[in-house]
């Protein structure tokens, strides 16, 4: 009996008709109290070093204003949350929540709406100026406003689809390779294992890159409304 290839992304664990797979997104909250009792080790120091690098980079993009120090916390939290869930999906039998638009759009859409409301309420003139790049010919101004408006409206969708599509593509490829293992001759199994390990390494890199991309683009969108 043939099964749908995309069924690997369906929530399948239920209790009292409630999908429990989505609870995997909250596992990271269990480690927050524990982190305060950490004896500093090389992993803890490395993670703090990464977060400080991100803080300095986001602070530079947001500008050296009063709120930039506190604002970076939002984007660092997003990076950590997406990174944790991306890596969770690489483990067997763990639900990949970031491969669903339900989660990725729930992250990008509220952020985009808050940026738009803040920009149009507090920096209305700047938002209008941003619609027309400097030096645009008068005859092209209506078209530029239309193009900039459309590109602005689709931003939350592109953020969500980029994350979801990248996570789905890698998982589908790994599923296809693992599903064909039984049909391979015994002397090719070792080669298939090497390919799977390389693909898993690539997916780990994709998990990090996509977490960084969604955080850095959100930071850039925030800096445009200030």
Secondary structure, 3 states (H helix, E strand, C coil): CCCCHHHHHCCCCEECCEECHHHHHHHHHHHHHHHCCCCCCHHHHHHHHHHHHHHHHHHHHHCCCCCHHHHHHHHHHHHHHHHHHHHHCCCCCCCCHHHCHHHHHHHHHHHHHHHHHHHHHHCHHHHHHHHCCCCCCHHHHHHHHHHHHHHHHCHHHHHHHHHHHHHHHHHHHHHHHHHCHHHCCHHHHHHHHHHHHHHHHHHHHHHHHHHHHHHHHHHHHHHHCC
